[in-house]
Amino acid sequence: MKKILLTDDEPNIVKVVSARLKAHNYEVIPAYDGESALDAVYREKPDLILLDIMLPKLDGYKVCQKLKSDPKWKEVPIILFSAKTQAADKQTGREYGADAYIAKPFQPEQLLETIKYLLKE
């Protein structure tokens, strides 16, 4: 079973997305801020990271940059998952090393297809 770290500061989003992912046989590790996300990565070693941008303590861009600049974690796919939908936001995500960018509100099928693609399933 593949592990997905789901980081969002909105508990309802974590709850809804977790349920969808669990229904597709993924193990979900929840985190609610950037620092907790990094702790969870180091502790749980997820196969994929789903990361909101606007997070308390450490924003998603910084979490992404920190992980992608570390040889130990740079191969772990990161999907930025955000209500920030401007082209500049997506470009910034690419510059920080994100593997994909999904805008909220999102289509669940798009999210699942992106996850499967990045996990090579």
Backbone bond lengths (Angstrom), bond angles and torsions (degrees), N, CA, C in turn:
res aa  C-N    CA-C-N  psi(-1)  N-CA   C-N-CA  omega(-1)  CA-C   N-CA-C  phi
1 M - - - 1.453 - - 1.539 108.54 -
2 K 1.332 116.29 125.65 1.467 121.55 -179.86 1.526 110.14 -76.58
3 K 1.342 114.84 142.49 1.462 121.15 179.86 1.527 110.21 -100.02
4 I 1.325 115.64 132.22 1.458 121.68 176.70 1.521 108.64 -120.80
5 L 1.324 115.18 125.00 1.458 120.73 172.72 1.520 107.25 -86.34
6 L 1.321 116.38 120.02 1.459 122.80 -179.77 1.519 108.36 -110.40
7 T 1.339 116.13 114.28 1.454 120.73 -177.13 1.521 110.41 -118.69
8 D 1.333 115.47 116.95 1.462 122.42 176.83 1.514 107.09 -155.64
9 D 1.325 116.99 142.13 1.455 119.67 -179.38 1.531 113.20 -84.03
10 E 1.320 117.33 -0.67 1.458 121.19 177.81 1.530 109.02 -103.06
11 P 1.346 117.58 107.03 1.466 120.74 -177.03 1.530 114.33 -54.40
12 N 1.333 117.81 -34.95 1.469 119.37 -179.92 1.525 111.39 -65.08
13 I 1.326 117.14 -38.59 1.470 119.61 177.63 1.523 109.69 -65.56
14 V 1.322 117.00 -43.25 1.463 120.37 178.48 1.530 109.58 -59.90
15 K 1.318 116.97 -43.11 1.467 121.14 -178.90 1.534 111.71 -62.97
16 V 1.339 116.89 -49.21 1.463 121.68 -177.00 1.526 111.50 -66.51
17 V 1.325 116.67 -47.43 1.467 120.31 -178.60 1.533 110.25 -67.71
18 S 1.329 117.42 -38.30 1.469 120.45 177.58 1.524 110.97 -59.57
19 A 1.320 115.95 -45.23 1.467 119.66 -179.94 1.524 110.93 -59.82
20 R 1.318 116.58 -43.13 1.473 121.12 179.81 1.532 110.26 -64.01
21 L 1.325 116.80 -44.50 1.467 120.15 -178.88 1.527 111.62 -67.18
22 K 1.329 116.52 -42.11 1.473 120.18 178.87 1.528 110.60 -62.82
23 A 1.328 116.99 -35.87 1.468 121.02 177.77 1.531 111.69 -63.98
24 H 1.333 116.20 -20.16 1.468 121.03 177.91 1.533 111.22 -105.81
25 N 1.325 115.21 24.05 1.470 123.07 173.12 1.522 115.28 65.83
26 Y 1.313 116.27 35.16 1.462 120.16 171.44 1.519 108.65 -104.65
27 E 1.323 115.86 144.15 1.456 120.59 170.88 1.521 106.37 -85.16
28 V 1.324 117.78 133.04 1.467 121.59 -177.00 1.518 109.92 -113.52
29 I 1.327 114.58 129.85 1.455 122.34 175.56 1.528 106.05 -110.45
30 P 1.334 118.99 111.75 1.465 120.05 -178.87 1.526 112.53 -85.05
31 A 1.331 115.16 146.29 1.468 122.25 171.38 1.520 106.44 -144.90
32 Y 1.328 116.79 150.52 1.460 120.74 -172.39 1.527 114.28 -120.79
33 D 1.341 116.96 1.22 1.462 120.91 174.66 1.527 108.07 -155.04
34 G 1.326 115.13 168.07 1.453 119.91 -174.91 1.520 114.92 -63.54
35 E 1.320 117.33 -39.83 1.462 120.09 179.96 1.525 110.93 -66.21
36 S 1.335 116.31 -41.84 1.472 120.19 177.79 1.523 110.61 -64.22
37 A 1.322 116.26 -35.34 1.468 120.28 178.25 1.531 110.23 -61.93
38 L 1.317 116.95 -47.37 1.469 119.76 179.11 1.529 110.75 -61.89
39 D 1.331 117.39 -44.28 1.465 120.78 177.77 1.527 110.42 -57.52
40 A 1.343 115.99 -43.40 1.469 120.54 -179.02 1.529 111.51 -66.22
41 V 1.325 117.24 -37.27 1.473 120.00 177.66 1.528 109.25 -60.82
42 Y 1.315 116.81 -49.42 1.460 120.98 -176.85 1.530 111.45 -65.05
43 R 1.321 116.92 -36.07 1.461 122.57 -176.50 1.539 112.69 -81.84
44 E 1.344 116.26 -43.63 1.472 121.07 -170.21 1.529 114.80 -99.75
45 K 1.334 117.57 -18.97 1.467 122.72 -178.74 1.534 111.97 51.24
46 P 1.336 117.10 65.37 1.465 120.15 -177.92 1.533 112.03 -67.96
47 D 1.329 114.43 158.62 1.462 120.97 176.79 1.518 111.32 -84.68
48 L 1.339 116.65 -21.72 1.462 122.52 -178.98 1.526 107.75 -155.39
49 I 1.340 115.63 150.05 1.468 120.82 179.71 1.517 108.69 -122.83
50 L 1.317 115.05 127.43 1.463 123.71 174.95 1.518 105.23 -108.14
51 L 1.343 116.93 116.99 1.457 121.29 -163.59 1.520 112.45 -133.45
52 D 1.329 115.95 118.43 1.458 120.54 172.90 1.533 107.74 -70.25
53 I 1.317 117.05 156.29 1.469 120.64 178.65 1.523 111.07 -87.92
54 M 1.318 116.00 -47.91 1.470 120.20 -175.54 1.527 109.72 -85.68
55 L 1.340 115.44 89.57 1.452 122.55 -177.52 1.519 110.86 -121.75
56 P 1.331 117.17 149.76 1.461 119.25 172.46 1.528 111.08 -69.71
57 K 1.302 115.73 159.60 1.466 126.56 175.18 1.521 114.29 70.81
58 L 1.323 118.16 -47.59 1.464 121.86 -179.53 1.524 106.17 -154.98
59 D 1.343 117.17 120.17 1.469 117.60 -174.88 1.527 111.87 -72.61
60 G 1.325 114.87 163.97 1.458 121.35 -176.25 1.514 113.80 -60.92
61 Y 1.325 117.14 -35.50 1.468 119.37 177.34 1.523 110.68 -59.66
62 K 1.341 116.67 -44.75 1.471 120.62 -178.20 1.527 111.36 -67.87
63 V 1.343 116.40 -38.88 1.462 119.68 176.77 1.523 109.29 -61.73
64 C 1.316 116.67 -46.98 1.464 122.37 179.43 1.525 110.49 -58.54
65 Q 1.320 116.46 -49.76 1.463 121.08 -178.98 1.527 111.57 -59.81
66 K 1.325 116.15 -43.67 1.464 120.49 -178.99 1.536 110.74 -61.98
67 L 1.325 116.67 -44.08 1.460 120.14 -178.68 1.530 111.81 -71.02
68 K 1.323 116.86 -41.92 1.468 120.12 -177.01 1.532 112.33 -72.33
69 S 1.325 117.13 -18.61 1.473 119.44 178.11 1.534 111.61 -90.73
70 D 1.331 117.56 -2.56 1.453 122.44 -179.88 1.540 108.73 -102.94
71 P 1.339 118.20 118.43 1.464 120.20 -177.48 1.532 113.92 -53.90
72 K 1.322 116.78 -29.09 1.464 120.51 -179.20 1.530 112.15 -69.26
73 W 1.325 117.31 -28.74 1.472 121.05 -172.93 1.519 113.85 -116.50
74 K 1.329 118.94 -7.05 1.464 119.94 -170.87 1.520 114.13 -64.40
75 E 1.337 118.10 -21.86 1.465 120.88 -179.99 1.533 112.88 -85.09
76 V 1.322 117.91 -10.75 1.469 120.42 179.24 1.532 107.76 -74.00
77 P 1.340 117.43 121.23 1.468 119.24 -178.82 1.528 112.01 -64.99
78 I 1.324 114.75 139.35 1.461 121.47 177.33 1.521 108.69 -123.16
79 I 1.340 115.11 126.71 1.454 121.92 173.39 1.515 107.10 -107.87
80 L 1.331 116.47 117.91 1.457 119.52 172.01 1.526 106.64 -79.16
81 F 1.319 115.30 136.62 1.446 123.36 -167.89 1.523 105.07 -135.24
82 S 1.340 117.40 99.35 1.465 117.74 -167.00 1.519 113.79 -148.60
83 A 1.329 114.34 156.87 1.468 121.64 172.77 1.531 110.37 -80.90
84 K 1.325 117.28 -9.38 1.467 120.70 176.22 1.524 107.21 -78.16
85 T 1.320 116.56 110.34 1.468 119.72 -169.70 1.524 114.59 -116.80
86 Q 1.299 118.18 7.00 1.458 120.53 179.93 1.532 110.15 -71.18
87 A 1.317 115.96 152.29 1.471 120.87 178.44 1.528 110.58 -56.23
88 A 1.327 116.85 -37.22 1.468 120.51 179.91 1.528 111.26 -63.73
89 D 1.334 117.43 -35.09 1.469 120.67 178.34 1.526 110.19 -65.98
90 K 1.321 115.87 -42.88 1.473 120.50 179.19 1.521 110.49 -65.65
91 Q 1.333 116.51 -40.40 1.464 121.19 177.78 1.526 110.42 -62.28
92 T 1.317 116.70 -43.45 1.466 120.48 178.26 1.525 110.26 -60.89
93 G 1.324 116.21 -40.94 1.466 120.14 176.83 1.516 112.01 -58.72
94 R 1.333 116.46 -43.90 1.471 120.19 177.98 1.527 110.40 -63.10
95 E 1.328 116.27 -41.88 1.469 120.31 -179.26 1.526 111.64 -62.26
96 Y 1.334 116.80 -32.44 1.462 120.72 178.90 1.527 112.41 -84.56
97 G 1.329 117.05 -3.35 1.456 120.43 173.55 1.514 116.70 102.87
98 A 1.326 118.45 6.40 1.463 120.20 179.92 1.528 110.55 -60.46
99 D 1.317 115.56 143.90 1.463 121.30 -179.99 1.524 112.08 -86.40
100 A 1.322 116.67 -23.33 1.469 121.40 179.18 1.530 108.45 -158.05
101 Y 1.328 114.50 163.66 1.464 121.05 -179.15 1.525 107.12 -139.57
102 I 1.306 116.83 121.89 1.460 121.35 178.53 1.518 108.30 -121.22
103 A 1.328 115.23 125.77 1.458 120.96 -177.96 1.527 110.69 -85.31
104 K 1.338 115.57 141.11 1.467 121.78 171.65 1.525 107.34 -91.49
105 P 1.307 119.87 144.17 1.460 125.15 -7.16 1.522 110.33 -66.76
106 F 1.316 116.00 151.28 1.455 121.14 -172.75 1.527 110.34 -121.37
107 Q 1.314 114.25 161.76 1.461 121.05 173.30 1.537 106.84 -92.83
108 P 1.325 118.86 123.10 1.468 120.28 -178.49 1.523 113.22 -54.27
109 E 1.330 117.61 -36.45 1.457 120.33 -179.89 1.526 110.90 -64.29
110 Q 1.332 116.25 -39.24 1.469 120.06 178.90 1.533 110.07 -63.10
111 L 1.313 115.98 -43.62 1.461 120.07 179.47 1.530 110.15 -61.06
112 L 1.326 117.15 -48.81 1.460 120.77 -179.07 1.522 112.16 -63.20
113 E 1.321 117.39 -40.74 1.467 120.52 178.30 1.524 110.92 -63.31
114 T 1.323 116.80 -41.43 1.465 120.81 179.61 1.528 110.29 -64.78
115 I 1.322 116.49 -43.15 1.466 120.82 178.52 1.519 110.11 -60.82
116 K 1.328 117.27 -49.02 1.460 120.81 -179.26 1.528 111.17 -60.93
117 Y 1.317 116.89 -41.11 1.458 120.68 178.46 1.530 111.19 -61.64
118 L 1.328 116.77 -48.44 1.467 120.07 -177.48 1.522 112.81 -69.02
119 L 1.332 116.49 -29.09 1.467 119.92 177.29 1.531 111.73 -87.85
120 K 1.340 115.35 0.14 1.466 121.95 179.33 1.529 111.52 56.78
121 E 1.331 114.82 46.29 1.474 120.69 179.31 1.525 110.31 -97.25
